[in-house]
């Protein structure tokens, strides 16, 4: 803090100091005493941590704002002043000790005098805006959490609506009837086709899903098993396609699927619906379950529809299926099982 500059001090008891702040006790000797001009900042721009905290408490602002009040330059014309007693000593004049009730601000250009820092209103407004923004963000987060909790309740109610005997677990019959009775306008059907490759209206397909998610094979779905199923249903189609692609990529290039694909693919390196009839004919023969021509035509048609559902929007039925598309079908098991059990 700069030393006292008595040549620049404003006159005492005229226009340079304000009335005492409300509810603030200021010794009469201070009001009757002299004024010394300190500097553009309260203590030369290097306040201690305790000083900052004390000013923050006294002014009613955050520590961050209190530090700004202490170190930033005052607006043009403003100076920090300090009241001293009439019978002050030279040590008191040179003291760096700050008594918050003896500090005030005087504008030598306008004659305005104030107990409050000239910038405190600005910083308080900034603090209020930050507080409002923080509260708004908390309110938004609260609403999002409430919506999330609501969805959890809805899913729990849906689960309980499946659980017709209220024993806390889902039997195969409860699960099958629950899914087949879902709202036709919901996205359940598309999700089941995308994730499990099944027709949600076909009982045997739903039973297959049940057997797949019934990990312990006890014939009932526990809460944990059902939660895993719901999480899979919640996955986006893009995310699912990425998973399917990763799983499909484990099919070895020298597998029977690859050999069959290469045997029947067109010149463009793809399989069209006519090729698939031949594929299923051979796959059935390999599995020891020969298919009739009529069955192969049926499987080929369903396969192309399945690929259209599982693949990207750019999939062209007329153009045919690539081996990557072909592997998508085998992501959850050998192709002959998909043909004989899952279509």
C-alpha positions as CSV (number, residue, x, y, z in Angstrom):
1,X,0.0,0.0,0.0
2,X,1.3,3.5,-0.8
3,X,2.4,5.7,2.0
4,X,0.1,8.5,3.1
5,X,0.2,11.5,0.8
6,X,-0.9,14.4,3.0
7,X,-0.6,17.0,0.2
8,X,-3.4,15.3,-1.8
9,X,-5.8,14.6,1.1
10,X,-9.2,16.1,0.7
11,X,-10.6,18.5,3.3
12,X,-12.0,17.0,6.4
13,X,-15.7,17.2,7.3
14,X,-16.8,18.9,4.0
15,X,-17.6,16.7,1.0
16,X,-15.1,13.9,1.1
17,X,-16.6,11.3,3.4
18,X,-20.1,9.8,3.5
19,X,-22.4,9.2,6.4
20,X,-21.7,6.0,8.4
21,X,-23.2,2.9,6.7
22,X,-26.5,1.7,8.1
23,X,-26.2,-0.4,11.3
24,X,-22.5,0.4,11.4
25,X,-20.9,1.9,14.4
26,X,-18.1,4.3,13.5
27,X,-16.3,6.1,16.3
28,X,-17.0,9.8,16.3
29,X,-13.3,10.6,16.5
30,X,-13.0,9.1,13.0
31,X,-15.6,11.4,11.5
32,X,-14.0,14.3,13.2
33,X,-10.5,13.3,12.2
34,X,-8.3,13.6,9.1
35,X,-8.4,11.7,5.8
36,X,-5.4,10.2,4.1
37,X,-5.4,9.0,0.5
38,X,-4.1,5.5,0.1
39,X,-3.9,4.6,-3.6
40,X,-5.9,3.4,-6.6
41,X,-6.2,0.1,-4.9
42,X,-6.7,-0.6,-1.2
43,X,-3.3,-2.1,-0.4
44,X,-1.2,-1.9,-3.5
45,X,-2.7,-4.9,-5.3
46,X,-1.3,-7.7,-3.0
47,X,-3.9,-8.5,-0.4
48,X,-3.5,-11.5,1.9
49,X,-5.9,-14.4,1.8
50,X,-7.3,-13.4,5.2
51,X,-7.7,-9.8,4.0
52,X,-9.7,-11.0,1.0
53,X,-11.9,-13.2,3.1
54,X,-12.5,-10.5,5.6
55,X,-13.5,-8.0,2.9
56,X,-15.7,-10.6,1.2
57,X,-17.6,-11.2,4.5
58,X,-17.9,-7.5,5.2
59,X,-19.2,-6.5,1.7
60,X,-21.2,-9.7,1.2
61,X,-19.6,-11.0,-1.9
62,X,-17.6,-14.1,-2.9
63,X,-13.9,-14.4,-2.3
64,X,-13.3,-14.1,-6.0
65,X,-15.1,-10.7,-6.2
66,X,-13.6,-9.5,-2.9
67,X,-10.1,-10.0,-4.5
68,X,-11.2,-8.0,-7.6
69,X,-12.3,-5.2,-5.3
70,X,-9.0,-5.2,-3.6
71,X,-6.6,-5.5,-6.5
72,X,-8.2,-4.0,-9.6
73,X,-7.7,-0.3,-10.5
74,X,-10.6,2.0,-9.6
75,X,-12.5,3.9,-12.3
76,X,-11.2,7.3,-13.3
77,X,-11.2,9.9,-10.5
78,X,-11.7,7.5,-7.7
79,X,-9.3,7.0,-4.8
80,X,-9.3,4.8,-1.7
81,X,-9.3,6.9,1.4
82,X,-9.0,6.2,5.1
83,X,-10.3,8.1,8.1
84,X,-7.8,8.6,11.0
85,X,-8.3,10.0,14.4
86,X,-7.5,13.6,15.2
87,X,-4.7,12.7,17.5
88,X,-3.1,10.2,15.2
89,X,0.5,9.1,15.3
90,X,2.9,8.9,12.5
91,X,2.8,5.1,12.8
92,X,-1.0,5.2,12.3
93,X,-0.6,7.3,9.2
94,X,1.9,4.9,7.7
95,X,0.1,1.7,8.8
96,X,-1.0,-0.8,6.2
97,X,-3.7,-2.1,8.6
98,X,-7.1,-1.9,7.1
99,X,-10.2,-1.3,9.2
100,X,-13.1,-1.9,6.8
101,X,-15.2,0.7,8.6
102,X,-12.6,3.4,8.2
103,X,-12.1,2.9,4.4
104,X,-14.2,4.8,1.9
105,X,-14.0,5.9,-1.7
106,X,-13.8,9.4,-3.0
107,X,-14.0,10.7,-6.5
108,X,-11.8,13.8,-6.9
109,X,-13.4,14.6,-10.3
110,X,-17.0,14.7,-9.2
111,X,-16.8,15.1,-5.4
112,X,-18.8,11.9,-4.9
113,X,-18.0,9.9,-1.8
114,X,-19.1,6.4,-0.9
115,X,-18.5,3.7,1.6
116,X,-19.1,1.1,-1.1
117,X,-16.5,0.2,-3.7
118,X,-17.4,1.9,-7.0
119,X,-17.4,-1.5,-8.8
120,X,-19.2,-3.5,-6.2
121,X,-22.6,-3.1,-7.8
122,X,-21.2,-4.4,-11.1
123,X,-19.5,-7.4,-9.5
124,X,-22.6,-8.2,-7.4
125,X,-24.7,-8.1,-10.6
126,X,-22.2,-10.5,-12.2
127,X,-22.4,-12.8,-9.2
128,X,-26.2,-12.7,-9.3
129,X,-26.1,-13.7,-13.0
130,X,-23.8,-16.6,-12.3
131,X,-26.0,-17.7,-9.4
132,X,-29.1,-17.6,-11.7
133,X,-27.3,-19.6,-14.4
134,X,-26.2,-22.1,-11.9
135,X,-29.7,-22.5,-10.4
136,X,-31.1,-22.7,-13.9
137,X,-28.7,-25.5,-14.7
138,X,-29.5,-27.3,-11.5
139,X,-33.2,-27.0,-12.3
140,X,-32.6,-28.4,-15.8
141,X,-30.6,-31.3,-14.3
142,X,-33.3,-31.9,-11.8
143,X,-35.9,-32.0,-14.6
144,X,-33.8,-34.4,-16.6
145,X,-33.3,-36.6,-13.5
146,X,-37.0,-36.6,-12.8
147,X,-37.7,-37.6,-16.4
148,X,-35.1,-40.4,-16.1
149,X,-36.7,-41.6,-12.9
150,X,-40.1,-41.4,-14.5
151,X,-38.9,-43.7,-17.4
152,X,-37.5,-46.1,-14.9
153,X,-40.9,-46.3,-13.1
154,X,-42.7,-46.8,-16.5
155,X,-40.3,-49.6,-17.4
156,X,-40.8,-51.2,-14.0
157,X,-44.6,-50.9,-14.4
158,X,-44.3,-52.5,-17.8
159,X,-42.3,-55.4,-16.3
160,X,-44.9,-55.8,-13.5
161,X,-47.7,-55.8,-16.1
162,X,-45.9,-58.8,-17.7
163,X,-45.6,-60.4,-14.3
164,X,-49.3,-61.6,-14.2
165,X,-48.9,-63.8,-11.1
166,X,-46.9,-61.1,-9.3
167,X,-44.1,-63.5,-8.1
168,X,-41.3,-61.1,-9.0
169,X,-40.1,-63.1,-12.0
170,X,-41.2,-63.5,-15.6
171,X,-42.1,-67.0,-16.9
172,X,-41.8,-67.8,-20.5
173,X,-45.6,-67.5,-20.9
174,X,-45.7,-64.1,-19.2
175,X,-42.8,-62.8,-21.3
176,X,-44.3,-64.1,-24.6
177,X,-47.8,-62.8,-24.0
178,X,-46.4,-59.4,-22.8
179,X,-44.3,-58.8,-25.9
180,X,-46.9,-60.0,-28.3
181,X,-49.5,-57.8,-26.7
182,X,-47.4,-54.6,-26.9
183,X,-48.8,-51.5,-28.4
184,X,-48.6,-51.9,-32.3
185,X,-47.6,-48.2,-32.5
186,X,-44.6,-48.6,-30.3
187,X,-41.0,-49.2,-31.6
188,X,-40.8,-52.6,-30.0
189,X,-41.3,-54.4,-33.2
190,X,-38.5,-52.6,-35.0
191,X,-36.2,-53.0,-32.1
192,X,-36.8,-56.7,-31.9
193,X,-36.2,-57.1,-35.6
194,X,-33.0,-54.9,-35.4
195,X,-31.5,-56.5,-32.3
196,X,-32.7,-60.1,-32.3
197,X,-33.8,-60.5,-35.9
198,X,-37.3,-61.8,-35.1
199,X,-40.9,-61.2,-35.8
200,X,-42.4,-60.0,-32.5
201,X,-45.8,-61.3,-33.5
202,X,-44.6,-64.9,-33.9
203,X,-44.7,-66.8,-30.7
204,X,-41.7,-69.1,-31.6
205,X,-39.5,-66.0,-32.2
206,X,-40.4,-64.5,-28.8
207,X,-39.7,-67.9,-27.2
208,X,-36.3,-67.9,-28.8
209,X,-35.6,-64.4,-27.3
210,X,-36.6,-65.7,-23.9
211,X,-34.3,-68.6,-24.2
212,X,-31.4,-66.3,-25.2
213,X,-31.8,-63.9,-22.3
214,X,-32.6,-66.6,-19.7
215,X,-28.9,-67.0,-18.9
216,X,-29.2,-69.5,-16.1
217,X,-31.8,-71.6,-18.0
218,X,-34.2,-71.9,-15.1
219,X,-37.2,-71.0,-17.2
220,X,-37.7,-67.6,-15.5
221,X,-36.3,-64.1,-16.1
222,X,-34.9,-62.5,-13.0
223,X,-34.7,-58.7,-12.6
224,X,-31.0,-58.7,-13.6
225,X,-31.7,-60.8,-16.8
226,X,-34.7,-58.6,-17.7
227,X,-32.6,-55.4,-17.1
228,X,-30.0,-56.7,-19.6
229,X,-32.8,-57.3,-22.1
230,X,-34.2,-53.7,-21.6
231,X,-30.7,-52.2,-22.0
232,X,-30.3,-54.0,-25.3
233,X,-33.7,-52.7,-26.4
234,X,-32.6,-49.2,-25.5
235,X,-29.6,-49.3,-27.8
236,X,-29.9,-47.3,-31.0
237,X,-30.0,-49.1,-34.3
238,X,-26.6,-47.5,-35.2
239,X,-25.1,-48.8,-32.0
240,X,-26.6,-52.2,-32.6
241,X,-25.3,-52.4,-36.1
242,X,-21.8,-51.7,-34.8
243,X,-22.2,-54.5,-32.3
244,X,-23.5,-56.9,-34.9
245,X,-20.7,-55.9,-37.2
246,X,-18.1,-56.7,-34.5
247,X,-19.7,-60.0,-33.7
248,X,-20.1,-60.9,-37.3
249,X,-16.5,-60.2,-38.0
250,X,-15.5,-63.2,-35.9
251,X,-16.7,-65.5,-38.6
252,X,-13.6,-67.0,-40.1
253,X,-12.9,-66.4,-43.7
254,X,-12.4,-70.1,-44.2
255,X,-15.7,-71.1,-42.5
256,X,-18.5,-72.9,-44.2
257,X,-20.4,-69.6,-44.6
258,X,-17.5,-68.1,-46.5
259,X,-17.1,-71.1,-48.7
260,X,-20.8,-71.2,-49.6
261,X,-20.8,-67.5,-50.2
262,X,-17.9,-67.6,-52.6
263,X,-19.4,-70.5,-54.4
264,X,-22.7,-68.8,-55.2
265,X,-21.9,-65.1,-55.4
266,X,-22.5,-63.1,-58.6
267,X,-19.8,-61.4,-60.7
268,X,-20.4,-58.3,-58.5
269,X,-19.3,-60.3,-55.5
270,X,-22.8,-60.4,-53.9
271,X,-25.7,-62.8,-53.4
272,X,-29.1,-61.9,-54.9
273,X,-32.4,-63.7,-54.0
274,X,-31.8,-66.5,-56.6
275,X,-28.3,-67.1,-55.2
276,X,-29.8,-67.4,-51.7
277,X,-32.1,-70.2,-52.8
278,X,-29.0,-72.2,-53.7
279,X,-27.2,-71.2,-50.5
280,X,-30.0,-72.5,-48.3
281,X,-30.2,-75.6,-50.3
282,X,-26.5,-76.4,-49.6
283,X,-26.7,-75.1,-46.0
284,X,-29.6,-77.4,-45.3
285,X,-27.7,-80.3,-46.8
286,X,-24.7,-79.6,-44.7
287,X,-26.9,-79.5,-41.6
288,X,-28.5,-82.8,-42.5
289,X,-31.8,-81.0,-42.9
290,X,-32.4,-80.8,-46.7
291,X,-34.9,-78.2,-47.8
292,X,-37.3,-78.4,-50.7
293,X,-37.2,-75.9,-53.5
294,X,-40.3,-74.2,-52.0
295,X,-38.6,-73.9,-48.6
296,X,-35.5,-72.5,-50.1
297,X,-37.5,-69.9,-52.0
298,X,-39.3,-69.0,-48.7
299,X,-36.0,-68.7,-46.8
300,X,-34.4,-66.6,-49.6
301,X,-37.2,-64.1,-49.5
302,X,-37.2,-63.8,-45.8
303,X,-33.4,-63.5,-45.7
304,X,-33.5,-60.5,-48.1
305,X,-36.1,-58.8,-45.9
306,X,-34.1,-59.6,-42.8
307,X,-31.0,-58.1,-44.3
308,X,-32.9,-55.0,-45.3
309,X,-33.9,-54.5,-41.7
310,X,-30.5,-55.2,-40.2
311,X,-28.4,-53.3,-42.7
312,X,-28.0,-49.6,-43.5
313,X,-30.6,-47.7,-45.4
314,X,-28.4,-48.0,-48.5
315,X,-28.9,-51.8,-48.7
316,X,-30.2,-52.7,-52.1
317,X,-32.3,-55.9,-52.4
318,X,-31.9,-56.0,-56.1
319,X,-28.1,-55.5,-56.0
320,X,-27.7,-58.3,-53.4
321,X,-25.9,-58.9,-50.2
322,X,-22.2,-58.6,-49.6
323,X,-20.3,-61.0,-47.3
324,X,-20.4,-58.4,-44.6
325,X,-24.2,-58.4,-44.9
326,X,-24.1,-62.2,-45.0
327,X,-22.0,-62.3,-41.7
328,X,-24.6,-60.1,-40.0
329,X,-27.0,-63.0,-40.2
330,X,-24.6,-65.3,-38.5
331,X,-23.7,-62.9,-35.7
332,X,-25.8,-64.9,-33.2
333,X,-25.2,-68.5,-34.5
334,X,-24.6,-70.7,-37.5
335,X,-26.6,-69.9,-40.5
336,X,-28.5,-73.2,-40.7
337,X,-29.8,-72.6,-37.2
338,X,-31.1,-69.2,-38.3
339,X,-32.7,-70.8,-41.3
340,X,-34.3,-73.7,-39.5
341,X,-35.2,-72.1,-36.2
342,X,-35.2,-68.4,-36.4
343,X,-37.2,-67.4,-39.5
